Amino acid sequence: MPKLGLISLGCSKNLVDSEHMLSRLRAAGWEITDDMAEADVGVVNTCGFIESAKTEAIETILETARHKQAGKMKGLVVTGCLVQRYADEMREELPEIDVLCGTGSYENIVDAANAALAGAKAAYMNDMAAAALGGGRERLTPSYTAYLKIAEGCSNRCAFCIIPKLRGPYRSRQLDALLEEAQALSDAGVQELIVIAQD
């Protein structure tokens, strides 16, 4: 069974995306490890909103890529907002990355991890507006608390803000899906739900 390590950077919305990706990966037979040195594939879920976040993301990508040179890691997948914003530049300037996965392509994370494990170069950059907003989660928060993402994206397109280019237009989740997820989290012992969205 191949092992995968994931580092989630940025906001709480990114963390929920990471939880969804981990759930898909585990369901597909991947073992999840906290030790990147033991991982066959590393995933870095990036933020690309402000300069300090970009710097942190690039440093984390390069640090994770060192495991490919020194350890058992066979491939590196980079996902998230930095990819959505700078995919072409990252392909050219960061050859350490094997697979890119934009914010509309988290449903492809299993394919992305399998491609990286096989040593392939690939990119998944689907339509952000068509991306799934729910699904299984492997929570990364303490047992008593969880985030509940009620919407994705933003359609305001303020001149000073990059969010629509990183996350797509505003999409609200259906109330019944939110209630079902909230109940499942409560049944799992969560006592605090933190409601999050871009707008």
Secondary structure as UniProt FT lines:
FT   STRAND          3..8
FT   HELIX           12..27
FT   TURN            28..29
FT   STRAND          31..32
FT   HELIX           36..38
FT   STRAND          41..46
FT   HELIX           51..70
FT   STRAND          75..80
FT   HELIX           81..93
FT   TURN            95..96
FT   STRAND          99..101
FT   TURN            103..104
FT   HELIX           106..108
FT   HELIX           109..117
FT   TURN            118..119
FT   STRAND          122..124
FT   HELIX           128..130
FT   TURN            143..144
FT   STRAND          145..149
FT   STRAND          151..152
FT   TURN            159..160
FT   HELIX           163..167
FT   STRAND          171..172
FT   HELIX           175..187
FT   TURN            188..189
FT   STRAND          192..196
//
